[in-house]
Amino acid sequence: MKRKIYCHFTIIILVLVLFSTIFSGCEIKNKKPIVKSNFILGTTVDIILYDSKDDKVIDDVFDRLREIEEKMTINTEGPSEIIKLNEASGLHDVKLSPDTFFVLEKGLYYSKLSEGRFDITIGPLVKLWNIGTEYAAVPEPSELVNTMQLIDYKKLHLNKKEYSARLDVKGMKVDLGAIAKGYAADEAANVLKEKGIESAIINLGGNILTIGKNPNGEPFKIGVQDPFDHRGDYLGILSIEDKTVVTSGIYEKFFENNGKQYHHILDLETGFPAENELAGVSIITDISIDGDGLSTMVFLFGLEKGLEFVNDEPDVEAVFITKSKKIYLSKGIKDNFILTNKGYHVVN
């Protein structure tokens, strides 16, 4: 049995920031940005400032992100709030900080909105597959059946008066991996704005959030990753300001077993990685935690239902990339996207 594991965390490329030499004539006028990186929340975080010479503000951002990580991670030996909640499943309520409570509220909102296609109690299934780790494996049918019985967002209860949560059934587990990075990106932006920053980019493992415009007074140019090429190769460019771009795709984390690829976006109707025509979906919206929840949810909806949903949703746009190399754009983003790879075709 042959098994290969792949993890590609940077799904959006910062075209005019980290790869500005690609576009001669588009240089940022006489301003060298401050760029600092760190590894937090299981991914590489890049903060790029254009209107500040003080990199201390970036350290403040990293401190805030570590604070969020300590509360919400499930990948640590320390007692995060989510670990405590999971360990108390079927037993008792667990007190939470406002941060964790808010993210759980958002997770439940998208679980209900998607009618369970997106479900933050997916933790047991994520653990069973272990995609993105050296233990990734296709589960046995009996294991899958038993695990699926532990997934039901309706059995997660939040008490806002007490800032507490409870999981009804022993063995249930919350996993905020599909939404916590979005909240962290929003909080990073709040730290920067409180310090007076008006031009910046936050790249939190592919969750991109822009503050203002670039120093030329123009929108930032964000490259959309080609899902079938090397990391850093993009198929098109989005022009955005004061927006966030969040992508879900089959190429982010996956493993191969006996010639078949298994990606990390799990379909709760089957317990297996979702199978539809999509290779990736990039959501463009105002708030990154919403982009996070929507990108996974819309991917699971598939192209037709996903595009219909986005077109009906205010202040949400999307770029859909199919496995057949076709690109579908929501109605409000068409003027802000430029196709650069002739191997793809914009359908609408």
C-alpha positions in Angstrom: 0.0 0.0 0.0 1.4 3.3 -1.1 0.4 6.5 0.7 1.5 10.1 0.0 0.5 13.0 2.2 0.3 16.6 0.9 -0.3 19.9 2.7 -0.5 23.1 0.7 -1.5 25.9 3.1 -1.0 29.1 1.0 -3.9 29.0 -1.4 -4.0 32.7 -2.3 -0.9 34.5 -3.4 -0.1 38.2 -2.6 0.7 39.3 -6.1 1.9 42.8 -5.5 3.4 42.2 -2.1 5.5 39.1 -2.2 5.8 38.7 -6.0 5.8 42.3 -7.1 8.5 41.8 -9.7 5.9 39.9 -11.8 4.1 43.1 -12.6 6.7 45.7 -13.8 5.1 49.1 -13.8 3.0 48.3 -10.8 5.5 49.1 -8.1 4.3 50.6 -4.9 5.5 54.2 -4.9 8.7 54.6 -2.9 7.4 52.7 0.1 9.1 49.5 1.3 6.5 47.6 3.3 7.3 46.0 6.7 6.8 42.2 6.4 7.0 39.8 9.3 6.0 36.1 9.5 5.3 33.6 12.2 3.9 30.1 12.6 0.7 30.3 14.6 -2.6 28.4 14.5 -0.9 25.6 12.6 0.0 27.8 9.6 2.4 30.5 8.4 1.1 34.0 9.2 2.4 37.0 7.1 1.6 40.6 8.1 2.5 43.3 5.6 2.3 47.0 6.6 2.5 49.9 4.1 1.9 52.9 6.3 4.0 52.2 9.4 7.6 52.0 10.3 6.9 50.4 13.6 7.0 46.6 13.5 6.0 46.4 17.2 2.3 46.5 16.0 2.9 43.2 14.2 4.2 41.7 17.4 1.0 42.8 19.0 -0.9 40.9 16.3 1.1 37.8 16.8 0.4 38.0 20.6 -3.4 38.2 19.9 -3.2 35.3 17.5 -1.4 33.1 20.1 -4.1 34.0 22.6 -6.8 32.7 20.2 -4.8 29.6 19.4 -4.4 28.8 23.1 -8.2 28.9 23.5 -9.3 27.1 20.4 -6.7 24.6 19.3 -7.3 20.8 19.5 -3.7 20.1 18.5 -1.9 20.7 21.8 -1.2 19.0 25.1 -2.3 22.1 27.0 -6.0 22.4 28.1 -7.5 24.7 25.5 -11.1 25.6 26.0 -12.2 23.4 23.0 -10.2 20.5 24.4 -12.0 20.9 27.8 -15.3 21.1 26.0 -14.6 17.9 24.1 -13.4 16.1 27.1 -16.5 17.0 29.0 -18.8 15.7 26.2 -21.8 13.8 27.7 -20.9 15.0 31.2 -21.2 18.7 31.9 -21.1 22.3 30.7 -17.8 24.1 30.2 -17.2 27.8 30.8 -15.8 29.7 27.8 -14.2 33.0 27.0 -16.1 35.5 24.8 -13.7 34.7 21.9 -14.4 31.0 21.9 -18.1 31.5 22.5 -18.4 33.8 19.6 -16.7 31.4 17.2 -18.9 28.5 18.4 -21.9 30.8 17.8 -20.7 31.4 14.2 -20.0 27.8 13.7 -23.5 26.8 14.8 -25.0 29.6 12.6 -23.3 28.1 9.5 -24.1 24.5 10.6 -27.8 25.5 10.7 -27.6 27.6 7.5 -26.1 24.6 5.6 -28.6 22.2 7.2 -25.7 20.2 8.5 -23.5 20.0 5.4 -21.1 22.2 7.4 -21.0 21.0 11.0 -18.6 22.1 13.7 -19.1 18.8 15.6 -17.2 17.1 12.8 -14.2 16.5 15.1 -14.6 12.7 15.4 -14.6 12.3 11.6 -11.6 14.6 11.2 -9.7 12.6 13.8 -10.7 9.3 12.1 -9.3 10.3 8.7 -6.3 12.3 10.1 -5.8 14.0 6.7 -2.8 16.2 6.8 -0.9 14.0 9.2 1.3 10.9 8.8 -1.5 8.8 10.2 -3.9 9.6 7.3 -5.8 6.5 6.3 -9.1 5.4 4.7 -11.3 4.3 7.7 -12.9 0.9 8.0 -16.7 0.9 7.3 -17.6 -0.1 10.9 -15.4 2.7 12.3 -17.1 5.2 9.9 -20.6 4.2 10.9 -19.8 4.5 14.6 -18.1 7.9 14.1 -20.9 9.4 12.0 -23.3 8.8 14.9 -21.2 11.3 17.0 -21.7 14.2 14.6 -24.8 16.4 15.2 -24.6 20.2 15.7 -28.1 20.1 17.3 -26.5 18.3 20.3 -24.1 21.3 20.9 -25.8 23.8 23.3 -24.6 27.3 24.0 -25.7 29.3 27.1 -24.9 33.0 26.4 -25.9 34.1 29.8 -23.3 31.9 31.4 -20.9 31.9 28.4 -20.8 28.1 28.5 -21.3 25.2 26.2 -22.3 21.5 26.4 -22.0 18.5 24.1 -24.8 16.0 24.8 -23.1 12.7 23.9 -19.8 11.3 25.2 -17.3 11.1 22.4 -18.6 14.2 20.5 -15.9 16.7 19.5 -16.0 20.2 18.2 -13.4 21.1 15.5 -13.1 24.8 14.7 -10.5 24.2 11.9 -12.9 25.4 9.3 -13.7 28.7 10.9 -11.2 29.8 13.6 -8.6 31.1 11.2 -11.2 33.5 9.8 -11.9 34.9 13.3 -8.1 35.2 13.9 -7.7 37.2 10.7 -10.5 39.5 11.7 -8.9 40.0 15.1 -5.5 40.7 13.5 -7.1 43.4 11.5 -8.8 44.9 14.6 -5.4 45.1 16.3 -3.9 46.9 13.3 -6.8 49.3 12.9 -6.7 50.2 16.6 -3.0 51.2 16.1 -4.0 53.5 13.2 -2.9 51.2 10.3 -4.8 52.1 7.1 -2.9 50.0 4.5 -2.0 46.4 5.1 -2.4 42.8 4.1 -2.9 39.9 6.5 -2.2 36.4 5.1 -3.2 33.7 7.6 -2.4 30.5 5.8 -4.4 31.5 2.8 -7.1 33.5 4.5 -6.3 36.9 3.0 -7.6 40.1 4.5 -6.8 43.6 3.2 -7.0 46.9 5.0 -7.6 49.9 2.8 -5.8 50.3 -0.5 -2.2 50.0 -1.5 0.0 53.2 -1.1 -0.8 54.1 -4.8 -4.4 54.5 -3.8 -5.4 51.5 -5.8 -7.0 48.2 -4.8 -4.7 45.3 -3.8 -4.1 42.7 -6.4 -4.5 39.1 -5.1 -3.6 36.1 -7.2 -5.9 33.1 -7.1 -3.9 29.8 -6.9 -4.0 27.4 -9.9 -5.2 24.2 -8.1 -3.4 22.0 -10.7 0.0 23.7 -10.6 2.8 24.4 -8.1 2.1 26.6 -5.1 2.6 30.2 -6.2 1.3 29.7 -9.8 -1.9 31.6 -10.1 -4.7 31.5 -12.7 -6.1 35.0 -12.2 -6.1 38.2 -10.3 -8.6 39.7 -7.9 -8.7 43.5 -7.2 -10.0 44.1 -3.7 -9.9 46.7 -0.9 -11.1 46.3 2.7 -12.2 42.7 1.8 -11.2 39.2 2.7 -10.6 36.3 0.3 -10.9 32.8 1.7 -10.4 29.6 -0.3 -11.4 26.0 0.1 -10.1 23.4 -2.3 -9.2 19.8 -2.8 -5.5 20.7 -3.2 -5.0 22.2 0.3 -4.5 19.0 2.3 -4.8 15.5 0.9 -3.2 12.1 0.8 -3.0 9.3 -1.9 -3.8 5.7 -1.2 -3.5 3.1 -3.9 -3.6 5.7 -6.6 -6.7 7.5 -5.3 -6.6 11.0 -3.8 -8.5 11.9 -0.6 -8.8 15.5 0.3 -9.7 17.1 3.6 -13.2 18.6 2.9 -15.4 15.8 4.3 -19.0 15.2 3.1 -21.2 14.4 6.1 -23.7 12.6 3.9 -21.1 9.9 3.1 -18.3 10.4 5.6 -15.9 10.5 2.7 -14.2 13.5 1.1 -16.7 15.5 -1.0 -17.0 14.5 -4.6 -18.3 17.1 -7.0 -17.2 19.1 -10.0 -15.3 21.7 -7.9 -11.5 22.0 -7.4 -11.8 25.1 -5.4 -14.0 28.0 -4.2 -12.7 31.5 -3.2 -15.1 33.6 -1.2 -14.8 37.4 -1.2 -16.6 39.2 1.6 -16.2 41.8 4.4 -15.5 39.5 7.4 -13.0 36.7 7.3 -14.9 34.4 9.7 -17.8 34.5 7.4 -15.6 33.8 4.4 -14.2 30.8 6.3 -17.6 29.3 7.0 -19.0 30.1 3.6 -16.0 28.7 1.6 -16.4 25.3 3.1 -20.2 25.4 3.0 -20.4 26.5 -0.6 -17.8 24.0 -1.7 -20.0 21.2 -0.2 -23.1 22.7 -2.0 -21.3 22.1 -5.4 -21.2 24.5 -8.3 -24.9 25.0 -9.2 -26.3 25.4 -5.7 -23.2 27.2 -4.5 -23.3 29.8 -7.2 -27.1 30.3 -6.7 -26.5 30.8 -3.0 -23.7 33.3 -3.4 -25.7 35.3 -6.0 -28.6 35.6 -3.6 -26.4 36.6 -0.6 -25.6 40.3 0.0 -22.0 41.4 0.2 -20.7 37.9 -0.8 -18.9 37.1 -4.0 -17.1 34.0 -5.2 -14.8 32.4 -7.8 -15.6 28.8 -8.6 -12.9 26.6 -10.2 -13.9 23.3 -11.7 -11.9 20.1 -12.2 -12.4 20.7 -16.0 -10.6 24.1 -15.7 -13.7 26.2 -16.1 -14.2 29.3 -13.9 -17.6 30.6 -12.8 -17.8 34.1 -11.3 -20.6 35.4 -9.1 -22.4 38.4 -10.6 -20.8 41.1 -8.5 -17.1 40.1 -8.9 -16.8 39.9 -12.7 -15.3 43.4 -13.1 -12.7 42.7 -10.4 -11.3 39.5 -11.8 -8.7 39.1 -14.6 -7.9 35.7 -16.0 -4.2 35.3 -16.6 -3.9 31.5 -17.4 -5.1 30.6 -20.9 -5.5 27.0 -19.8 -8.7 28.1 -18.1 -12.0 29.4 -19.5 -14.4 31.9 -17.8 -17.9 30.5 -18.5 -20.1 33.4 -17.3 
